Amino acid sequence: MQIKGITAIVTGGASGLGAATVKALAAAGAKVAVLDVNHALAATVAAAAGGIAVNCNVADAAAAQHAIAVVKEKLGTPRVLVNCAGIGTSARIVGKQGVMPLDDFSKVINVNLIGSFNMLRLAAAAMINDALPGEENGVIISTASVAAYEGQIGQAAYAASKGGIVSLTLPAAREFAQFGIRVNAIAPGLFLTPLLEGLSEEALQSLAAAIPYPKRLGGADEFANLVLHIIENGYINGEVIRIDGALRMQPK
């Protein structure tokens, strides 16, 4: 799919991987909608990209439906959806403080997995309703994680949510194939995002040392570049692509 001139939605687009993706899409000529619960920051990112910001909790059905309607009205039918909205947590299932509260597990699943599915279903419906006969109608890319395969102690909720995204990708790709819509996911390893930027230099170097090559954390622009390639490469479908410097996380 050619990026220039298309309408693209990036959830979690106010920071980190999402913000880098917004910037890359805009530079490639896309009209970009930045969806985030941090509307002020989303507005700043959107303004720099010449796009629009929409306040949206991706796990809320009504909010997501409204966001899709706003995007369609202001920018046209979305042809690209990049799901970057997500949260992380670190807690043992049974730790020194007792059993993990069920609400803590549910919150991560709701945002990371249900939120991604919510946006996928609504964006796909918009693409299908305004289908272009004989043409590629859309590309959907969700963000998984290497934790889906090698989750560490304390990552039960996060790994489960990302594993769900991995498992969702192929059946969705098969279902939407008849409409000319491709569905893929990216599984990042350790990336220098706001989640890690608060760590000390020593801690960051320790993380980088575990990566075979290159021995550094990934850059958000490298994630964004992969997003662009998936959109433009029409033969990538139903795939979860790791981008991790050959990292295979070992249990501690």
Secondary structure, 3 states (H helix, E strand, C coil): CCCCCCEEEEECCCCHHHHHHHHHHHHCCCEEEEEECCHHHHHHHHHHHCCEEEECCCCCHHHHHHHHHHHHHHHCCEEEEEECCCCCCCCCCEECCEECCHHHHHHHHHHHHHHHHHHHHHHHHHHHHCCCCCCCCEEEEEECCCHHHHCCCCCHHHHHHHHHHHHHHHHHHHHHHHHCEEEEEEEECCECCHHHHCCCHHHHHHHHHCCCCCCCCECHHHHHHHHHHHHHCCCCCCCEEEECCCCCCCCC
